């Protein structure tokens, strides 16, 4: 199971000299192994079809006989060549652009194979490729791979180089999966699969080859994660929290609301982890308003009762202040001290908090990324909770963990994703999911309207204000931008103040100083302000139960998950809430986002639609989350293979003999290449 092909230089391939090798390096191809595993992203179909089975606008390949002499038209240095071809007893007009050199070859009675775009009504084919069977055809009847290329490397060039590499070195492609997996999943050998991916005889053969390599890719990734987890659990170097179940039950019983069954289950999972000798590393995902903060509070309560301190890191000061207020209210009866650390504190307050923290007088510290600054020291950090984890980089989260001696870690996100994807993206974590809404919460009614309906929107604001309710009014920018024609918060605040003189209109945005933000948000939370005009600074966590109307201006400028987060700021009280999206989307993506928002208020379904529109890489933010970039696997379509690969990897790593087996050694060799290029090693 050697990886020696990745040590063989490209110049060993027939016809590849130093210059071509340099050009391949620019594509990230440095060895024969790299070239062999440089897979096509699609195929061009050159299989001949009958006219009766093709549709208008399709790219097709047809075969016929030239029936008329060609005619040539020239205009502006360009040319158009036309002739008639008999195909299945039908006369087809074939048109070539800028292919004047073909004119003398188009002789009446000669057979020809044509590939191009078919226009049904005019029986017209715009030719992209043509071949003459009497010369021997290279493409006709085949599926031709299409690769990512650049510079002087053309499709034809890279096809020839890969073809030669397979001919010379294909026999040396190692098998890296154990026989038991090949047999149980009916997978073809690795060398055969790689060859077929580059040279598929037909669609089913290509699909079979791809299935084999997708499984391998996902299995190796899952094996790496499972091996990491197994090693992590064996280390047993975490804090063992002593959790008194009676104290937890008492704490929960005095909460002003009943926990959902989903919350109870997740709390049990978290407390079970905290009692173990290994470090908890758990992801808590749940829809907006599903009650993640209360679950985190129970964990923080448990760590304090066990003699340790807790930390809660959130992305914005507004959210940090809100969490600090709610936790103080919750923990005050138990003598648990909660502190707040943000970048806008005075130096004196900051010094006092850091001193109390280091002496152990402060039990729980809530804050922004200020928590990870060098001079922040805990006496005994037992639990780290990170809220809205996608806002923080991997390094920021790990710095906070290092503030203690292997504290337990709970990571929360309100961007729920299908469990299968969560297992992949956050594969080194256990995943807990909150699916239920707290009792009494009504679904939010969502409408998409155009800008010319603003008068009706203003009428709706007046109606809700008349009932004593409040409105959020969100827009994308703080000030006017010459580049983007969108409503901005400052102008909108002026316009609404003029249009609704009888109402109190507040303004909130990221450039305000902390005291202004706190004052504005406090006035809105107290009900002194009817309408709050804001940028997305209020996107996460802000909780005003009396707010029943969320209006988003230029909603097509926002991503789906962000719109869903904004919508989640209302619907937190007993009254019916509404979300109005004001937009005139021009793009199909913009229109699809509006449809998705009005179709459902289920965050998991919203995330699925967002993934379909944007793709996994952009959705997760590869650099922030450590999202793997797979060569072949598609996390939306290959989720069943992913589940199977995960189960297989878990079963394999659970066996003691695995760790000393040749399979483990061979897989380590294979994965070592990833570590060299920035990935994680197997251990």
C-alpha positions in Angstrom: 0.0 0.0 0.0 2.9 2.3 -0.8 2.4 5.8 -2.0 5.5 5.7 -4.2 3.6 7.2 -7.2 3.5 10.5 -5.3 7.3 10.5 -5.4 7.6 9.8 -9.2 8.2 13.1 -11.0 5.9 14.1 -13.9 8.9 14.1 -16.3 8.8 10.2 -16.1 5.6 10.3 -18.2 6.3 10.0 -21.9 6.0 13.4 -23.6 6.1 15.5 -20.4 9.2 17.7 -20.3 10.3 20.2 -17.7 8.2 23.0 -19.1 4.9 20.9 -19.2 5.8 19.7 -15.6 6.0 23.4 -14.5 2.7 24.2 -16.1 1.1 21.2 -14.3 2.6 22.4 -11.0 0.5 25.6 -11.4 -2.6 23.3 -11.3 -1.4 21.7 -8.0 -0.1 18.6 -9.8 3.5 17.8 -8.7 3.8 14.0 -9.3 2.5 11.1 -11.3 0.2 10.2 -8.3 -1.2 13.7 -8.3 -2.0 13.6 -12.0 -3.6 10.2 -11.8 -5.9 11.5 -9.0 -6.7 14.7 -10.8 -10.3 13.8 -11.6 -12.7 15.3 -14.2 -15.6 17.4 -12.9 -17.9 16.4 -15.7 -18.0 14.5 -19.1 -18.9 15.6 -22.6 -21.2 13.0 -24.2 -20.1 12.1 -27.8 -22.4 9.1 -28.1 -24.3 9.2 -31.3 -28.1 9.7 -30.9 -31.1 9.5 -33.1 -32.9 12.8 -33.9 -36.2 11.3 -32.7 -34.9 11.1 -29.1 -33.3 14.6 -28.8 -34.8 17.8 -27.3 -34.6 21.4 -28.4 -31.5 23.1 -27.0 -29.6 19.9 -26.1 -26.0 19.3 -26.9 -26.0 16.2 -29.1 -23.8 14.0 -31.3 -25.3 12.9 -34.6 -23.9 11.0 -37.7 -24.9 11.6 -41.3 -23.9 12.2 -44.9 -23.0 15.5 -46.4 -25.8 16.4 -48.9 -24.8 19.8 -50.3 -21.7 21.9 -51.1 -20.7 24.2 -48.3 -21.3 27.9 -48.4 -19.1 30.5 -46.7 -20.0 33.9 -45.3 -17.3 36.3 -43.9 -18.0 39.4 -41.7 -15.7 41.5 -39.6 -12.8 39.0 -39.8 -15.0 36.2 -38.8 -16.6 33.4 -40.9 -19.6 31.2 -41.0 -19.6 27.9 -42.8 -22.9 26.1 -43.7 -23.9 22.8 -45.4 -26.8 20.3 -45.4 -26.3 16.9 -43.9 -28.7 13.9 -44.2 -29.3 12.4 -40.8 -31.9 9.6 -40.3 -33.5 10.7 -43.7 -33.8 14.2 -42.3 -32.0 17.2 -43.8 -30.1 19.1 -41.1 -28.4 22.4 -41.5 -24.9 22.3 -39.9 -23.2 25.6 -39.1 -19.5 26.2 -38.1 -18.2 29.5 -36.9 -14.6 30.4 -37.6 -13.8 27.0 -39.2 -13.1 28.2 -42.8 -10.3 25.5 -43.1 -13.0 22.8 -43.2 -14.6 24.0 -46.4 -12.6 21.8 -48.8 -13.2 18.7 -46.6 -17.0 19.0 -46.7 -17.5 17.0 -49.9 -20.9 15.7 -50.9 -21.5 12.0 -50.0 -18.8 12.0 -47.3 -19.9 10.7 -43.8 -19.5 13.1 -40.9 -20.0 13.0 -37.2 -21.3 16.3 -35.7 -21.5 17.5 -32.0 -23.2 20.7 -31.1 -26.4 22.5 -29.9 -29.6 21.3 -31.5 -32.4 23.7 -32.6 -35.5 21.6 -33.2 -37.7 24.1 -35.1 -35.2 24.9 -37.8 -33.5 21.5 -37.7 -30.3 23.5 -37.2 -27.1 22.3 -35.4 -24.5 24.8 -34.3 -21.3 22.6 -34.5 -18.8 22.6 -31.7 -16.9 19.5 -32.9 -16.9 17.5 -36.1 -15.1 14.3 -37.2 -14.8 12.2 -40.3 -15.2 8.4 -39.8 -13.0 7.7 -42.8 -10.1 9.3 -40.9 -10.8 7.3 -37.7 -12.7 9.1 -35.0 -11.2 9.9 -31.6 -14.2 11.1 -29.7 -17.3 9.7 -31.5 -19.2 7.3 -29.3 -17.3 8.2 -26.1 -17.7 10.1 -22.9 -14.9 12.6 -22.8 -13.7 13.8 -19.4 -13.6 17.6 -18.7 -10.9 18.8 -16.3 -10.1 22.1 -14.6 -7.3 23.5 -16.8 -5.4 26.8 -17.1 -2.5 28.4 -18.9 -1.3 26.5 -21.9 -2.8 23.2 -20.5 -5.8 22.5 -22.7 -8.4 19.7 -22.3 -6.7 17.8 -25.1 -3.3 18.1 -23.5 -4.3 17.0 -20.0 -6.4 14.1 -21.4 -3.3 12.8 -23.3 -1.0 13.2 -20.3 -3.4 11.4 -17.9 -3.9 8.7 -20.6 -0.1 8.1 -20.8 0.3 8.1 -17.1 -2.4 5.4 -16.7 -0.8 3.3 -19.5 2.7 3.6 -17.9 1.8 3.5 -14.2 -1.8 2.2 -13.8 -0.6 -1.2 -12.8 1.2 0.3 -9.7 -1.9 2.1 -8.3 -2.1 0.6 -4.7 -5.3 -0.8 -3.1 -5.8 0.8 0.2 -9.2 -0.5 1.4 -9.4 -3.9 3.1 -11.0 -6.8 1.3 -13.8 -7.0 3.7 -15.1 -3.5 2.8 -14.6 -4.1 -1.0 -16.7 -7.3 -0.7 -19.4 -6.0 1.7 -20.1 -2.9 -0.5 -19.4 -4.6 -3.9 -16.7 -2.1 -4.7 -14.4 -2.5 -7.7 -10.6 -2.4 -7.2 -8.9 1.0 -6.8 -6.8 0.9 -9.9 -9.8 -0.1 -12.0 -11.9 2.7 -10.5 -9.4 5.4 -11.1 -8.9 4.2 -14.7 -12.6 4.1 -15.3 -13.1 7.6 -13.9 -10.8 8.9 -16.6 -11.8 6.5 -19.3 -15.5 5.5 -18.8 -16.9 3.2 -21.5 -20.4 4.2 -20.6 -22.4 6.1 -17.9 -23.0 3.1 -15.6 -19.3 2.2 -15.7 -18.4 5.8 -14.7 -21.0 5.8 -11.9 -19.6 2.5 -10.5 -16.0 3.9 -10.5 -17.2 7.2 -8.9 -19.1 5.2 -6.2 -16.0 3.3 -5.3 -13.8 6.5 -5.0 -16.4 8.5 -3.2 -16.7 5.8 -0.6 -12.9 5.7 -0.2 -12.7 9.5 0.2 -15.4 9.6 2.8 -14.2 6.5 4.6 -10.6 7.8 4.9 -12.0 11.1 6.2 -14.2 9.4 8.8 -11.4 7.0 9.7 -9.2 9.9 10.5 -12.0 11.5 12.7 -12.8 8.2 14.4 -9.2 7.4 15.1 -8.8 10.9 16.6 -11.9 10.4 18.8 -10.8 6.9 19.9 -7.3 8.2 20.8 -9.0 11.2 22.5 -11.3 9.0 24.6 -8.4 6.7 25.6 -6.4 9.7 27.0 -8.8 10.3 29.9 -7.2 13.6 30.7 -10.3 15.7 31.2 -12.0 17.0 34.3 -14.4 14.6 36.0 -17.3 16.8 37.1 -19.2 15.6 40.2 -22.8 16.3 39.2 -25.5 16.1 41.8 -28.7 15.1 40.0 -31.0 16.4 42.8 -29.4 19.9 42.5 -29.8 19.9 38.8 -33.5 18.9 39.1 -34.0 21.6 41.7 -32.4 24.2 39.4 -34.6 23.2 36.5 -37.8 23.0 38.5 -37.7 26.8 39.4 -37.2 27.9 35.8 -40.2 30.1 34.7 -41.0 27.6 31.9 -41.1 23.9 31.2 -38.2 22.3 29.3 -39.1 20.5 26.1 -38.4 16.8 25.8 -35.6 17.7 23.4 -33.9 20.0 25.9 -34.1 17.3 28.6 -32.5 14.7 26.4 -29.6 17.1 25.4 -29.0 18.1 29.0 -28.7 14.5 29.9 -26.2 14.0 27.1 -24.1 17.0 28.2 -24.1 16.0 31.9 -23.2 12.4 31.1 -20.1 13.7 29.2 -19.1 16.1 32.0 -19.0 13.2 34.4 -16.6 11.2 32.2 -12.7 11.3 32.5 -12.3 12.4 28.8 -12.8 16.0 27.6 -16.3 16.7 26.3 -16.4 18.1 22.8 -20.0 18.4 21.9 -21.9 20.5 19.3 -25.4 21.7 20.2 -27.3 22.7 17.2 -30.9 23.9 17.2 -33.2 26.2 15.4 -33.6 29.9 16.4 -35.6 30.1 19.6 -35.2 26.4 20.4 -33.8 27.1 23.9 -30.0 26.5 23.6 -29.1 29.1 26.1 -31.0 27.4 28.9 -29.3 24.1 28.1 -25.9 25.8 28.3 -27.0 27.4 31.6 -27.6 24.0 33.1 -24.1 22.9 32.0 -22.5 26.1 33.5 -24.5 25.5 36.8 -23.1 22.0 36.9 -19.5 23.1 36.4 -19.8 25.7 39.2 -21.4 23.2 41.6 -18.5 20.9 40.8 -16.0 23.6 42.0 -15.0 25.0 38.6 -15.6 28.1 36.5 -17.5 28.5 33.2 -16.9 30.7 30.2 -19.4 31.7 27.5 -18.0 33.3 24.4 -20.4 35.1 21.9 -19.7 37.1 18.7 -21.2 40.5 19.6 -21.3 42.8 22.6 -25.1 43.1 22.5 -25.4 39.3 22.7 -22.8 39.1 25.5 -24.7 41.8 27.5 -28.0 40.0 27.0 -26.6 36.6 28.1 -24.9 38.1 31.1 -28.2 39.7 32.2 -30.2 36.5 31.8 -27.6 34.3 33.5 -27.3 36.7 36.5 -31.0 36.6 36.9 -31.0 32.7 36.7 -28.0 32.2 39.1 -28.5 35.0 41.6 -30.5 32.9 44.0 -27.6 30.4 44.2 -24.9 32.9 45.0 -23.2 32.3 41.6 -21.3 35.3 40.4 -21.5 36.2 36.7 -19.1 38.7 35.0 -19.1 40.4 31.6 -15.9 41.0 29.7 -16.1 43.0 26.4 -13.8 45.4 24.5 -15.6 48.5 25.6 -15.2 48.1 29.4 -13.2 50.8 31.2 -9.7 49.8 32.2 -10.6 49.8 35.9 -13.6 47.5 35.5 -11.6 45.2 33.4 -8.9 44.9 36.0 -11.4 44.2 38.7 -13.1 41.4 36.7 -9.7 39.8 35.7 -8.6 39.8 39.4 -11.9 38.3 40.6 -11.6 35.7 37.9 -8.1 34.7 38.8 -8.9 34.5 42.5 -12.0 32.3 41.8 -14.4 34.9 43.1 -16.1 35.0 39.7 -17.8 31.8 38.7 -18.9 32.5 35.2 -17.5 34.9 32.6 -19.5 36.0 29.6 -17.8 37.9 26.8 -16.8 38.5 23.2 -13.4 37.5 21.8 -12.0 39.7 24.6 -12.1 36.4 26.6 -9.1 35.0 24.7 -6.7 37.9 25.3 -3.4 37.0 26.9 -4.1 38.6 30.3 -7.3 36.6 31.0 -6.6 33.8 33.6 -9.1 31.5 35.2 -8.5 29.8 38.5 -10.1 26.6 37.4 -11.9 26.6 34.0 -14.2 23.6 33.8 -16.6 24.3 30.9 -16.2 26.5 27.8 -19.4 27.3 25.9 -19.0 29.0 22.4 -22.2 30.5 21.0 -22.7 31.0 17.3 -19.5 29.1 16.7 -19.3 29.8 13.0 -18.5 33.4 13.8 -15.2 32.4 15.4 -12.2 30.8 13.7 -10.9 27.4 14.8 -7.9 29.1 16.4 -10.0 31.5 18.5 -12.0 28.6 19.9 -8.8 26.6 20.8 -7.2 29.5 22.5 -10.2 29.7 24.9 -9.9 26.0 25.6 -6.2 26.5 26.6 -7.3 28.9 29.4 -7.9 25.8 31.5 -6.6 22.3 32.0 -8.6 20.4 29.4 -12.0 21.9 30.1 -15.1 20.4 28.7 -16.3 22.2 25.5 -19.9 22.9 24.4 -20.2 24.5 21.0 -23.6 26.0 20.0 -25.0 27.0 16.6 -28.4 28.3 15.5 -27.5 27.4 11.9 -28.9 23.9 12.0 -27.8 21.5 9.4 -28.8 17.9 8.6 -27.2 15.6 11.2 -25.2 13.7 8.5 -23.5 17.0 7.5 -23.0 17.9 11.1 -21.2 14.6 11.6 -18.9 15.5 8.7 -18.2 19.2 9.3 -17.9 18.8 13.1 -16.7 15.2 12.9 -14.5 15.4 16.0 -17.6 16.3 18.1 -20.6 14.5 19.4 -23.7 16.2 18.0 -26.8 17.1 20.0 -29.8 18.5 18.3 -32.8 20.5 19.5 -35.8 20.0 17.2 -38.7 21.3 19.3 -39.9 24.8 19.9 -40.7 25.8 23.5 -44.4 25.3 24.3 -46.7 28.2 23.4 -44.6 29.5 20.5 -46.6 30.2 17.3 -45.2 29.7 13.8 -44.1 33.0 12.3 -46.1 34.1 9.2 -43.7 35.2 6.4 -44.5 37.3 3.4 -42.4 38.5 0.4 -43.5 41.9 -1.0 -42.1 44.4 -3.5 -40.9 47.9 -2.7 -44.0 49.5 -4.2 -46.0 48.0 -1.3 -44.3 50.2 1.4 -47.5 52.1 2.2 -49.2 48.8 3.2 -46.1 47.8 5.2 -46.3 51.1 7.1 -50.0 50.5 7.8 -49.1 47.1 9.3 -46.5 48.7 11.6 -49.2 51.2 12.8 -51.6 48.3 13.4 -49.1 46.3 15.5 -48.1 49.4 17.4 -51.8 50.1 18.1 -52.0 46.6 19.7 -49.0 47.5 21.9 -46.5 45.5 19.8 -43.1 46.4 18.4 -41.2 46.2 15.1 -37.7 45.5 13.9 -36.8 47.1 10.6 -33.6 45.8 9.1 -31.5 47.0 6.2 -28.1 45.9 4.8 -25.9 49.0 5.1 -25.3 51.8 7.6 -24.8 54.6 5.2 -25.5 55.2 1.5 -23.2 53.3 -0.9 -22.6 54.4 -4.4 -21.8 50.8 -5.4 -25.0 49.1 -4.1 -28.4 50.7 -4.5 -29.9 49.5 -1.2 -31.8 51.4 1.5 -29.5 52.3 4.4 -30.2 52.4 8.1 -29.6 56.2 8.6 -31.8 57.3 5.7 -34.5 54.8 6.6 -34.6 56.0 10.2 -35.2 59.6 8.9 -37.9 58.4 6.4 -39.8 56.3 9.0 -39.6 59.2 11.6 -41.3 61.4 9.0 -43.8 58.8 7.8 -44.8 57.6 11.3 -44.6 60.8 13.4 -46.9 59.3 16.1 -44.4 56.5 16.8 -41.0 56.4 18.6 -38.4 55.2 16.1 -34.9 54.0 17.3 -31.7 53.5 15.4 -29.1 50.8 16.1 -25.9 50.0 14.1 -22.4 48.7 14.5 -20.6 52.1 14.4 -22.4 53.3 17.6 -20.4 53.3 20.8 -21.3 50.6 23.3 -23.2 52.9 25.7 -25.3 54.2 22.8 -26.1 50.6 21.7 -27.0 49.6 25.2 -29.2 52.6 25.7 -31.0 52.1 22.4 -31.5 48.4 22.9 -32.6 49.0 26.5 -35.3 51.4 25.4 -36.6 48.9 22.8 -36.6 46.0 25.3 -38.5 48.2 27.8 -41.1 49.1 25.2 -40.3 52.8 25.0 -39.5 52.5 21.3 -42.1 51.3 18.8 -39.8 50.6 15.9 -36.1 49.8 15.9 -34.2 50.5 12.6 -31.1 48.4 12.6 -28.4 46.7 10.6 -27.7 43.0 11.1 -26.1 43.8 14.4 -29.2 42.3 16.0 -29.0 39.1 13.9 -28.3 36.7 16.8 -29.6 36.3 20.3 -31.5 39.5 20.9 -34.7 38.6 22.8 -37.6 41.0 23.0 -40.8 39.0 23.5 -43.1 42.0 22.7 -41.6 42.4 19.2 -44.0 40.7 16.7 -43.0 42.2 13.4 -39.7 41.8 11.5 -39.3 43.7 8.3 -36.2 43.2 6.1 -35.4 45.8 3.4 -33.7 44.6 0.3 -34.1 41.0 1.6 -32.6 39.5 -1.5 -29.2 40.9 -0.5 -29.1 38.5 2.5 -28.3 34.8 2.6 -31.0 32.4 3.6 -29.6 31.4 6.9 -29.1 35.1 7.8 -32.7 35.8 6.9 -33.8 32.9 9.1 -31.7 34.3 12.0 -33.3 37.7 11.6 -36.8 36.2 11.5 -36.0 34.4 14.7 -35.8 37.7 16.6 -39.7 37.7 16.6 -42.1 35.0 17.6 -40.6 34.8 21.2 -43.8 35.8 23.0 -47.4 34.6 23.1 -48.7 36.8 20.3 -48.7 36.0 16.5 -45.6 37.3 14.8 -44.9 38.2 11.2 -41.8 38.6 8.9 -42.1 40.8 5.9 -39.3 40.6 3.2 -39.2 43.6 1.0 -37.4 42.8 -2.3 -37.4 42.9 -6.1 -35.1 40.0 -6.7 -33.7 40.0 -10.3 -31.6 36.8 -10.0 -32.9 33.2 -9.8 -31.0 32.7 -6.5 -32.7 35.8 -5.0 -36.1 34.6 -6.1 -35.4 31.1 -4.7 -34.4 32.6 -1.3 -37.7 34.5 -1.1 -39.6 31.3 -2.0 -37.7 29.2 0.6 -38.4 31.8 3.3 -42.2 31.9 2.6 -42.5 28.2 2.2 -41.1 27.1 5.6 -39.9 28.4 9.0 -38.1 25.1 9.8 -34.4 26.0 10.2 -33.2 22.5 9.1 -35.2 22.8 5.8 -33.9 26.4 5.3 -30.3 25.2 5.7 -30.9 22.4 3.3 -32.2 24.9 0.7 -29.3 27.2 1.4 -26.8 24.4 0.9 -28.5 23.6 -2.5 -28.2 27.2 -3.6 -24.7 28.0 -2.3 -22.9 24.7 -2.0 -21.2 23.3 1.1 -17.9 25.2 0.8 -19.5 28.7 0.9 -22.2 27.7 3.3 -19.8 26.5 6.0 -17.0 28.9 5.4 -14.1 26.5 4.7 -11.4 28.5 6.5 -13.5 29.1 9.6 -14.9 25.7 10.2 -12.2 23.4 8.8 -14.7 22.1 6.3 -13.1 19.4 4.2 -12.9 19.9 0.4 -13.5 16.6 -1.3 -12.4 15.8 -4.8 -15.4 13.7 -5.7 -17.8 13.5 -2.8 -20.9 15.8 -2.7 -22.2 16.1 0.8 -25.7 16.7 -0.3 -26.0 13.8 -2.7 -23.7 11.3 -1.1 -25.1 11.4 2.5 -26.0 7.7 2.5 -22.4 6.8 1.6 -21.2 9.1 4.3 -23.3 7.4 6.9 -22.0 4.0 5.8 -18.4 5.2 5.8 -18.8 6.6 9.3 -20.3 3.3 10.6 -17.5 1.3 9.0 -14.8 3.6 10.3 -16.3 3.5 13.8 -16.5 -0.3 13.7 -12.9 -0.7 12.5 -11.3 1.7 15.1 -13.2 0.0 17.9 -11.2 -3.2 17.4 -7.9 -3.4 19.3 -6.2 -5.3 16.5 -6.8 -2.4 14.1 -4.1 -0.2 15.7 -1.3 -2.7 15.0 -2.7 -4.0 11.6 -1.1 -3.5 8.2 -4.3 -1.7 7.2 -3.7 1.0 9.8 -0.1 1.4 8.7 -1.1 1.7 5.0 -3.8 4.2 5.7 -1.4 6.3 7.8 0.9 6.4 4.7 -2.0 7.5 2.5 -3.2 10.2 4.9 0.4 11.5 5.6 0.2 13.3 2.2 -2.8 15.3 3.5 -0.9 16.3 6.6 2.0 17.6 4.4 -0.5 19.7 2.4 -2.1 21.3 5.5 -4.5 18.5 6.6 -4.5 16.7 9.9 -2.5 13.5 10.4 -4.3 10.4 11.4 -3.2 10.6 15.0 
